[in-house]
């Protein structure tokens, strides 16, 4: 079959099968390891803070063990470990995001790759190759739809992440191109994730990358044993884009272009690292306010009003409906409230993982400021590629200060340094591991490009909950 006659899934499969660490550009290799490190650090911090204990409890219900390490727990079957770790890596909303697709890439791909690698005895080099392969697949599948998934009420991480997780699992298992294409076809029937959690602050969004990781391993397993999936899963009349993107024809054209760049244009280095554990659309306004406060020390009592600037998607996620954003109902709700994030920065001088503890989101000093936050719609780009934003702060004595960021910190155009990313990992990992455990995990993940085994992942089983976490206080232990 000529390349031109291949379906999109077959072309993706051919790329996944052929990818080797030795052929990767140095910056892609480095970015792949750094993003894996960042995701794992977020997962360790989430477990330490008592997040999503129900995923571990649900896995324990089966009463079976396995070869793959769950954060804070015992060895489990690879699918169960992937579900737990994928959920935890996303639970704090501190994990990375690809700008064009608005997909939380690593929270689905890295847990899938690691769980499969432990189960199949893969080397570090093959694991890193699988992570990069998964990144490149999920970013393209998501970016082709632009902002359409959000507009239709779908969470792009669940919708596109399952394909990246499937690609990673297939690469770890060294399935051939035919079996990998079938696995991607199977994964199309497993894509999912609704944004309805925004209605009441429910925790379903945390589960989306966990489910994507688990489903990706399942799709690869089924294909390995002869299961078939439609070759036209993406471009078919009843396929992925025709149904989930409501027949969005432009998506296929963009996907064709994106797939044509495989192996020459790399998306992994473009995935944005988060400096704050909140929705990415809150970051630029928070940093803009930080700039203002650094130059003009303003107390909360001096604030008359704040006008935030965001695009249409950002408004829908972090500013509307206004009544819900003024008084977040849950800690997770607060992560999607720009008024809360701005208020937390004004009152406490920081926005970090402690800003979203149950006690913190009830802080009346912060909640006194949230009604003072309004917004103006501002389009920083015709597509969701930068998470730009800003604020205008007006004081009670009539002063006005404005700051904006065209590109949010942590993205390709305004990157965090390697030292900053590693420091973020260390701070997160230290919540649940001692210094030796943090060092072992850091060295192992950053050294994934080598041929060594993955024995260092056993450290994840030793992660403990912080004494002040809700789970620890309730006696919950996964």
C-alpha positions in Angstrom: 0.0 0.0 0.0 1.4 3.4 -0.9 1.6 6.1 1.7 -1.1 8.1 -0.1 -3.5 5.2 0.2 -3.0 4.8 3.9 -5.6 6.0 6.4 -4.6 8.6 9.1 -4.5 5.9 11.7 -2.2 3.8 9.6 0.2 6.7 9.0 0.2 7.5 12.7 0.9 3.8 13.4 3.8 3.7 11.0 5.4 6.7 12.8 4.9 5.2 16.2 6.5 1.9 15.3 9.5 3.5 13.6 10.3 6.1 16.4 13.5 5.4 18.3 15.3 7.6 20.9 18.5 7.6 18.9 16.7 9.3 16.0 15.1 12.1 18.2 16.5 15.6 18.1 18.2 16.4 21.4 15.7 19.0 22.4 12.8 16.6 21.9 14.5 13.9 24.0 15.1 16.4 26.8 11.5 17.8 26.6 10.1 14.3 26.7 11.9 13.5 29.9 11.2 16.8 31.5 7.5 16.6 30.8 7.4 13.1 32.3 9.2 14.4 35.4 6.7 17.2 35.7 3.7 14.9 35.4 5.1 12.4 38.0 5.8 15.2 40.4 2.2 16.4 40.1 1.0 12.9 40.8 3.1 12.5 43.9 1.9 15.9 45.2 -1.7 14.9 44.5 -1.4 11.7 46.5 0.4 13.4 49.3 -2.4 16.0 49.6 -5.1 13.3 49.7 -6.5 13.8 46.2 -8.8 11.3 44.5 -8.6 8.4 47.1 -11.5 6.7 45.4 -9.4 5.6 42.4 -7.0 3.6 44.6 -9.9 2.2 46.7 -11.7 1.2 43.5 -8.6 -0.6 42.2 -8.1 -2.4 45.6 -11.7 -3.7 45.4 -10.5 -6.3 42.8 -8.0 -7.6 45.3 -5.4 -8.5 42.6 -1.8 -7.4 42.3 0.4 -6.9 39.3 3.7 -5.6 37.9 3.0 -1.9 37.6 3.5 0.6 40.4 0.6 2.8 41.6 1.6 6.1 43.3 1.4 5.5 47.0 0.3 1.9 46.7 1.2 -1.6 45.8 1.9 -3.3 42.5 -1.2 -3.6 40.3 -2.2 -4.7 36.8 -1.0 -2.2 34.3 -4.5 -0.9 33.5 -5.3 -0.2 37.1 -1.9 1.5 37.8 -2.4 3.7 34.7 -5.9 4.7 35.9 -4.7 5.7 39.3 -1.5 7.5 38.2 -3.2 9.3 35.3 -5.9 10.6 37.6 -3.4 11.7 40.2 -1.1 13.4 37.7 -4.0 15.6 36.7 -5.8 15.9 40.0 -4.2 19.1 41.1 -4.6 20.7 37.6 -0.9 21.4 37.8 0.1 19.3 34.8 1.2 20.4 31.4 -1.1 21.5 28.5 -0.5 21.6 24.8 -1.6 25.0 23.5 -3.1 24.3 20.1 -5.1 21.3 21.3 -5.7 22.3 25.0 -4.9 18.7 25.9 -3.3 17.8 29.2 -0.8 15.5 27.4 1.5 14.0 29.9 -1.1 13.1 32.5 -2.5 10.4 30.1 0.6 9.5 28.1 3.3 9.2 30.8 1.2 6.9 33.2 0.3 4.7 30.2 3.8 4.4 29.1 5.2 3.7 32.5 2.6 1.1 33.5 3.0 -0.7 30.2 6.8 -0.5 30.4 6.8 -2.1 33.9 4.4 -4.8 32.8 6.5 -5.7 29.7 10.0 -5.2 30.9 10.8 -2.3 28.6 14.0 -0.4 28.8 14.2 3.3 29.7 15.0 4.1 26.0 11.9 2.4 24.7 9.8 4.0 27.5 11.0 7.5 26.5 10.4 6.7 22.8 6.8 5.6 23.8 6.2 8.8 25.7 7.3 11.0 22.8 5.3 8.9 20.4 2.2 9.3 22.5 2.8 13.1 22.9 3.1 13.6 19.2 -0.1 11.6 18.5 -2.4 13.1 21.1 -1.3 16.7 20.4 -2.1 16.3 16.7 -5.4 14.6 17.2 -6.5 17.3 19.6 -5.1 20.3 17.6 -6.9 19.3 14.4 -10.2 20.1 16.2 -9.0 23.4 17.5 -11.5 24.7 20.1 -14.4 22.7 18.8 -14.3 20.1 21.6 -14.6 22.7 24.2 -17.5 24.4 22.4 -19.3 21.0 22.2 -18.8 20.3 25.9 -16.1 17.7 25.6 -12.8 17.8 27.5 -10.0 17.5 24.9 -7.8 15.6 27.3 -10.1 12.7 27.4 -11.0 13.0 23.7 -7.4 13.1 22.4 -5.4 11.6 25.3 -6.7 8.1 24.7 -4.9 8.0 21.3 -1.7 9.2 22.8 -1.9 6.6 25.5 -2.7 3.9 23.0 0.3 4.9 20.9 2.6 4.8 23.9 1.3 1.4 25.0 1.7 0.0 21.5 5.3 1.4 21.2 6.2 -0.2 24.6 4.8 -3.5 23.5 6.6 -3.2 20.1 3.4 -4.0 18.2 3.8 -3.8 14.4 2.1 -1.0 12.4 -0.9 -3.1 11.5 -1.7 -4.0 15.2 -1.0 -0.4 16.2 -3.4 1.0 13.6 -6.1 -1.5 14.9 -5.4 -0.3 18.5 -5.9 3.3 17.4 -9.2 2.3 15.7 -10.3 0.6 18.9 -9.3 3.6 21.0 -11.7 5.8 19.0 -14.6 4.0 20.7 -13.1 4.7 24.1 -12.6 8.5 23.7 -14.7 10.5 26.1 -14.8 13.2 28.7 -17.5 15.8 29.5 -17.0 19.3 30.8 -20.2 19.1 32.9 -18.1 19.1 36.0 -18.2 22.8 35.7 -21.8 22.8 36.7 -21.2 21.8 40.3 -17.5 21.4 40.8 -17.6 17.6 40.6 -14.4 15.6 40.3 -15.0 13.8 37.0 -12.4 15.9 35.1 -9.6 14.4 37.2 -10.6 11.0 35.9 -10.3 11.8 32.2 -6.6 11.3 31.7 -6.7 8.3 34.1 -9.4 6.7 31.9 -7.5 7.6 28.8 -4.4 5.9 30.1 -6.3 2.8 31.1 -8.2 2.7 27.9 -5.0 3.1 25.9 -3.5 0.1 27.5 -6.7 -1.9 27.0 -6.9 -0.9 23.3 -3.2 -2.0 22.8 -3.9 -5.3 24.6 -7.0 -6.1 22.6 -5.2 -5.3 19.3 -2.2 -7.4 20.4 -4.5 -10.4 20.7 -6.3 -9.9 17.4 -8.9 -7.2 18.1 -9.6 -5.0 15.1 -10.5 -1.3 14.9 -11.7 0.7 11.8 -8.8 2.0 9.7 -11.0 5.1 9.0 -11.5 5.9 12.7 -10.5 9.6 12.1 -11.8 10.4 8.6 -14.8 8.1 8.4 -18.4 9.3 7.9 -19.2 7.8 11.4 -15.7 8.4 12.7 -14.1 10.5 15.4 -14.3 14.0 13.9 -17.7 13.4 12.2 -19.3 12.5 15.5 -17.5 14.3 18.3 -16.6 17.4 16.3 -20.1 17.4 14.7 -18.9 16.8 11.2 -16.2 19.5 11.5 -14.7 19.1 8.0 -11.8 21.5 8.6 -10.4 19.2 11.3 -9.5 16.6 8.7 -7.7 19.0 6.6 -5.7 20.2 9.6 -5.1 16.6 10.7 -3.7 15.8 7.3 -1.3 18.7 7.5 -0.3 17.8 11.1 0.3 14.1 10.3 2.3 15.2 7.2 4.8 16.9 9.6 5.4 13.8 11.7 9.1 13.3 12.3 10.1 16.8 11.0 8.0 19.1 13.3 7.9 18.1 16.9 5.1 19.1 19.3 6.6 17.7 22.5 8.8 20.8 23.1 5.8 23.0 22.6 3.7 21.5 25.5 3.4 24.2 28.2 4.5 23.6 31.7 2.2 25.1 34.4 3.6 27.4 37.0 0.2 27.3 38.9 -2.1 24.4 39.9 -5.1 25.9 38.2 -6.8 26.1 34.8 -4.3 27.3 32.2 -6.6 30.2 31.3 -6.0 31.7 34.8 -2.2 31.8 34.5 -1.6 34.9 32.3 -4.0 37.1 34.4 -2.4 35.9 37.6 1.1 36.7 36.3 -0.2 40.0 35.1 -1.5 40.9 38.5 1.8 39.7 40.0 3.7 42.1 37.8 1.5 45.0 38.9 1.9 44.1 42.6 5.7 43.8 42.2 5.8 47.4 41.0 2.9 48.8 43.0 2.4 47.1 46.5 -1.4 47.2 46.8 -3.2 45.8 49.8 -6.5 43.9 49.4 -8.3 46.8 51.1 -7.1 49.2 48.4 -8.7 47.2 45.5 -11.8 48.8 44.1 -12.1 46.6 41.0 -10.3 44.2 38.7 -11.0 43.7 35.0 -9.6 40.5 33.7 -8.9 39.9 30.0 -9.5 36.5 28.4 -10.7 34.9 25.2 -14.0 33.2 24.6 -12.9 29.8 25.8 -11.2 31.3 28.9 -14.3 33.2 29.8 -16.4 30.1 29.6 -14.0 28.1 31.8 -12.7 30.5 34.5 -15.1 33.6 34.5 -18.6 32.3 33.8 -21.1 31.7 35.2 -20.1 34.6 37.4 -22.1 33.4 40.5 -20.2 30.1 40.6 -16.8 31.8 40.2 -17.4 34.3 43.1 -17.8 31.5 45.7 -16.2 28.3 44.5 -18.2 25.3 45.8 -15.2 22.9 46.0 -11.4 23.1 45.9 -11.5 21.8 42.3 -14.1 24.5 41.5 -11.7 27.1 42.8 -9.1 26.0 40.2 -11.5 27.2 37.5 -12.3 30.5 39.2 -10.1 33.3 38.0 -11.7 35.7 40.6 -10.6 33.2 43.3 -7.1 32.9 42.0 -6.6 36.7 41.7 -8.0 37.1 45.2 -5.7 34.4 46.6 -2.7 36.2 45.1 -3.8 39.5 46.6 -4.4 38.1 50.1 -1.6 35.6 50.4 1.0 36.7 47.8 1.0 33.3 46.1 -1.0 30.8 44.2 0.2 27.2 44.9 -1.1 23.8 45.9 -2.0 25.1 49.4 -4.3 27.7 47.8 -6.7 25.0 46.9 -7.0 23.1 50.2 -10.5 22.9 51.5 -9.7 25.3 54.3 -8.2 27.8 51.8 -11.1 28.0 49.5 -13.3 29.1 52.4 -11.0 32.0 53.3 -13.4 35.0 53.7 -10.6 37.5 53.0 -10.2 36.0 49.5 -13.9 35.7 49.0 -14.4 39.4 49.8 -12.4 40.2 46.7 -14.0 37.9 44.2 -17.1 40.0 43.5 -14.8 42.8 42.5 -13.5 40.9 39.5 -15.2 41.5 36.1 -13.9 40.8 32.6 -13.6 42.0 29.1 -13.4 39.6 26.2 -10.2 39.9 24.3 -9.0 37.6 21.5 -5.2 37.2 21.8 -5.1 34.7 18.9 -7.6 33.2 16.4 -6.9 29.8 17.9 -6.2 28.5 21.5 -2.5 28.7 21.1 -1.1 30.9 23.9 -3.5 31.3 26.8 -2.9 35.0 26.7 -4.5 37.3 29.3 -4.2 40.2 31.6 -5.8 42.5 34.2 -6.6 46.1 34.9 -6.6 46.9 38.6 -8.3 50.0 39.9 -7.7 51.2 43.5 -10.1 53.0 45.8 -8.1 56.2 45.4 -8.5 56.2 41.6 -5.2 54.7 40.4 -5.3 52.3 37.4 -2.7 49.7 36.6 -2.8 47.3 33.6 -0.6 44.4 32.6 -1.0 41.7 29.9 0.8 38.6 28.8 0.4 37.7 25.1 2.0 34.3 26.0 1.5 32.6 29.3 4.6 31.7 31.3 5.6 28.1 30.8 4.8 28.0 27.1 7.1 27.8 24.1 7.2 31.6 23.6 7.7 32.4 27.4 9.3 29.2 28.7 10.1 28.1 32.2 13.8 27.2 32.5 15.0 23.6 33.1 16.0 24.7 36.6 12.5 26.0 37.3 10.8 22.9 36.0 13.1 20.7 38.1 12.5 22.9 41.1 8.8 22.5 40.6 9.2 18.7 40.6 11.3 18.7 43.7 8.8 20.9 45.6 5.9 18.6 44.5 7.7 15.3 45.1 8.9 16.5 48.6 5.3 16.5 49.7 5.2 12.7 49.6 8.8 11.5 49.5 12.0 11.9 51.5 15.0 13.6 50.0 16.5 10.3 48.8 13.3 9.2 47.2 13.0 12.6 45.4 16.6 12.2 44.1 16.1 8.6 42.9 12.9 9.5 41.1 14.4 12.6 39.5 17.5 10.8 38.3 15.6 7.9 36.9 13.1 9.9 34.9 15.6 12.3 33.5 17.8 9.3 32.6 15.0 7.5 30.7 16.8 7.9 27.4 19.4 5.3 28.5 19.0 1.6 28.2 18.5 0.9 31.9 15.5 -0.7 33.5 12.7 1.0 35.4 13.5 -0.2 38.9 13.5 3.3 40.2 9.7 3.4 39.8 9.4 1.3 42.9 9.9 4.6 44.8 6.4 5.6 43.7 5.0 2.9 46.0 6.6 4.6 49.0 4.8 7.9 48.5 3.0 8.9 51.7 0.3 11.4 52.5 1.3 14.7 54.1 0.1 14.8 57.8 -2.2 17.7 57.1 -3.9 16.3 54.0 -7.6 15.6 54.2 -7.0 11.9 53.3 -4.4 11.4 56.1 -6.6 13.1 58.6 -9.5 10.9 57.7 -7.3 7.8 57.9 -7.5 7.2 54.1 -4.5 5.4 52.6 -4.4 4.0 49.1 
